[in-house]
Amino acid sequence: MTDPTVKRPKPSPSPARSNVVGWGILSVTVGAVVAGVVGRFAVALPDLFQGFGADVPWVTTFVLNWWYGLWLIPVVAAVVCVAALLGPDVPGGQHRTVVTLALLCAAAVVLGALAMLALYTPIFSMGQVV
């Protein structure tokens, strides 16, 4: 029998859990930065469009009205990361979590680029007219 008073060293975290933490931090950070940048422009550009009297395409109007939906990406990434870290250690589960977080990070970059393109479409079209 083992002596219960003997302190055993705490096991070090597995490399897979470290990957989850790293990808979780990356995807939450990238998602938050993208949402913040798009939000900053989405708040500032309507006055510019109104001042020039530009015709605003439907995709630009959609982004202007729903830009805060980009904040779902860092929130979902944080929930996935916390759920993976607090949940049971399932074989292959950490790999699926890392893939999910990497896809969320990529989605934040792609959706952010598309949103910025949609926000600047009226400016590009005004430049072609002039």
C-alpha positions as a Markdown table, in Angstrom:
| # | Residue | x | y | z |
|---|---|---|---|---|
| 1 | Met | 0.0 | 0.0 | 0.0 |
| 2 | Thr | 1.1 | 3.5 | -0.6 |
| 3 | Asp | 1.4 | 6.1 | 2.2 |
| 4 | Pro | -1.3 | 8.8 | 1.8 |
| 5 | Thr | 0.8 | 11.4 | 3.4 |
| 6 | Val | 3.5 | 11.2 | 0.7 |
| 7 | Lys | 3.0 | 14.0 | -1.8 |
| 8 | Arg | 3.2 | 12.9 | -5.4 |
| 9 | Pro | 4.3 | 15.3 | -8.2 |
| 10 | Lys | 1.4 | 16.7 | -10.2 |
| 11 | Pro | 1.4 | 15.3 | -13.7 |
| 12 | Ser | 2.4 | 17.8 | -16.4 |
| 13 | Pro | -0.3 | 18.8 | -18.8 |
| 14 | Ser | -0.3 | 16.8 | -22.0 |
| 15 | Pro | 1.0 | 18.4 | -25.2 |
| 16 | Ala | -2.5 | 18.1 | -26.7 |
| 17 | Arg | -4.0 | 20.2 | -23.9 |
| 18 | Ser | -1.2 | 22.8 | -24.5 |
| 19 | Asn | -2.2 | 22.8 | -28.2 |
| 20 | Val | -5.9 | 23.4 | -27.2 |
| 21 | Val | -4.8 | 26.3 | -25.0 |
| 22 | Gly | -2.6 | 27.8 | -27.7 |
| 23 | Trp | -5.2 | 27.5 | -30.5 |
| 24 | Gly | -7.9 | 28.8 | -28.1 |
| 25 | Ile | -5.9 | 31.9 | -27.3 |
| 26 | Leu | -5.1 | 32.4 | -31.0 |
| 27 | Ser | -8.6 | 32.0 | -32.3 |
| 28 | Val | -10.2 | 34.2 | -29.5 |
| 29 | Thr | -7.6 | 36.9 | -30.1 |
| 30 | Val | -7.9 | 36.8 | -33.9 |
| 31 | Gly | -11.7 | 36.7 | -33.7 |
| 32 | Ala | -11.8 | 39.6 | -31.3 |
| 33 | Val | -9.3 | 41.7 | -33.3 |
| 34 | Val | -11.2 | 41.1 | -36.6 |
| 35 | Ala | -14.6 | 41.9 | -34.9 |
| 36 | Gly | -13.1 | 45.0 | -33.4 |
| 37 | Val | -11.6 | 46.3 | -36.6 |
| 38 | Val | -14.7 | 45.6 | -38.7 |
| 39 | Gly | -16.9 | 47.2 | -35.9 |
| 40 | Arg | -14.7 | 50.3 | -35.9 |
| 41 | Phe | -15.2 | 50.8 | -39.6 |
| 42 | Ala | -18.8 | 49.8 | -39.6 |
| 43 | Val | -19.6 | 52.5 | -37.1 |
| 44 | Ala | -17.6 | 55.2 | -38.9 |
| 45 | Leu | -18.5 | 54.5 | -42.6 |
| 46 | Pro | -22.3 | 55.2 | -42.6 |
| 47 | Asp | -21.7 | 59.0 | -42.1 |
| 48 | Leu | -19.2 | 58.9 | -45.0 |
| 49 | Phe | -21.7 | 57.2 | -47.2 |
| 50 | Gln | -24.5 | 59.6 | -46.3 |
| 51 | Gly | -22.2 | 62.6 | -46.8 |
| 52 | Phe | -21.3 | 61.6 | -50.3 |
| 53 | Gly | -24.9 | 60.4 | -51.1 |
| 54 | Ala | -23.5 | 57.1 | -52.3 |
| 55 | Asp | -25.7 | 54.3 | -53.3 |
| 56 | Val | -25.0 | 51.5 | -50.7 |
| 57 | Pro | -25.2 | 47.9 | -52.0 |
| 58 | Trp | -27.3 | 45.4 | -50.1 |
| 59 | Val | -24.2 | 43.5 | -48.9 |
| 60 | Thr | -22.7 | 46.7 | -47.4 |
| 61 | Thr | -26.1 | 47.4 | -45.7 |
| 62 | Phe | -26.1 | 43.9 | -44.3 |
| 63 | Val | -22.6 | 44.3 | -42.9 |
| 64 | Leu | -23.4 | 47.7 | -41.5 |
| 65 | Asn | -26.5 | 46.3 | -39.7 |
| 66 | Trp | -25.0 | 42.9 | -38.6 |
| 67 | Trp | -21.3 | 43.5 | -38.0 |
| 68 | Tyr | -21.5 | 42.6 | -34.3 |
| 69 | Gly | -22.3 | 39.0 | -35.4 |
| 70 | Leu | -18.6 | 38.6 | -35.9 |
| 71 | Trp | -18.2 | 38.6 | -32.1 |
| 72 | Leu | -19.8 | 35.2 | -32.1 |
| 73 | Ile | -16.5 | 33.7 | -33.4 |
| 74 | Pro | -14.4 | 34.6 | -30.3 |
| 75 | Val | -17.2 | 33.6 | -28.0 |
| 76 | Val | -17.7 | 30.2 | -29.7 |
| 77 | Ala | -13.9 | 29.7 | -29.7 |
| 78 | Ala | -13.7 | 30.4 | -25.9 |
| 79 | Val | -16.6 | 28.1 | -25.2 |
| 80 | Val | -15.1 | 25.3 | -27.3 |
| 81 | Cys | -11.7 | 25.8 | -25.6 |
| 82 | Val | -13.1 | 25.8 | -22.0 |
| 83 | Ala | -15.4 | 22.8 | -22.8 |
| 84 | Ala | -12.4 | 20.8 | -24.1 |
| 85 | Leu | -10.2 | 21.7 | -21.1 |
| 86 | Leu | -12.9 | 20.9 | -18.5 |
| 87 | Gly | -14.4 | 17.9 | -20.2 |
| 88 | Pro | -13.2 | 14.3 | -20.1 |
| 89 | Asp | -10.0 | 13.4 | -21.8 |
| 90 | Val | -11.4 | 11.5 | -24.8 |
| 91 | Pro | -8.9 | 9.9 | -27.3 |
| 92 | Gly | -8.8 | 12.1 | -30.3 |
| 93 | Gly | -11.0 | 14.7 | -28.7 |
| 94 | Gln | -8.1 | 17.2 | -28.4 |
| 95 | His | -7.3 | 16.8 | -32.1 |
| 96 | Arg | -10.9 | 17.6 | -33.0 |
| 97 | Thr | -10.9 | 20.6 | -30.7 |
| 98 | Val | -7.7 | 22.0 | -32.2 |
| 99 | Val | -9.1 | 21.5 | -35.8 |
| 100 | Thr | -12.3 | 23.3 | -34.7 |
| 101 | Leu | -10.4 | 26.2 | -33.2 |
| 102 | Ala | -8.2 | 26.5 | -36.3 |
| 103 | Leu | -11.3 | 26.6 | -38.5 |
| 104 | Leu | -12.8 | 29.3 | -36.3 |
| 105 | Cys | -9.6 | 31.3 | -36.6 |
| 106 | Ala | -9.6 | 30.9 | -40.4 |
| 107 | Ala | -13.3 | 31.8 | -40.5 |
| 108 | Ala | -12.6 | 35.0 | -38.6 |
| 109 | Val | -9.9 | 36.0 | -41.0 |
| 110 | Val | -12.0 | 35.2 | -44.1 |
| 111 | Leu | -15.2 | 36.7 | -42.8 |
| 112 | Gly | -13.3 | 39.8 | -41.7 |
| 113 | Ala | -11.8 | 40.3 | -45.1 |
| 114 | Leu | -15.2 | 39.8 | -46.8 |
| 115 | Ala | -16.8 | 42.3 | -44.4 |
| 116 | Met | -14.1 | 44.9 | -45.1 |
| 117 | Leu | -14.5 | 44.3 | -48.8 |
| 118 | Ala | -18.3 | 44.8 | -48.4 |
| 119 | Leu | -17.8 | 48.0 | -46.4 |
| 120 | Tyr | -15.5 | 49.5 | -49.0 |
| 121 | Thr | -17.5 | 48.5 | -52.1 |
| 122 | Pro | -19.3 | 51.8 | -52.3 |
| 123 | Ile | -16.0 | 53.7 | -52.0 |
| 124 | Phe | -14.6 | 51.6 | -54.9 |
| 125 | Ser | -17.7 | 52.2 | -57.0 |
| 126 | Met | -17.5 | 55.9 | -56.4 |
| 127 | Gly | -13.9 | 55.9 | -57.5 |
| 128 | Gln | -14.8 | 54.3 | -60.8 |
| 129 | Val | -17.5 | 57.0 | -61.5 |
| 130 | Val | -15.1 | 59.9 | -60.9 |
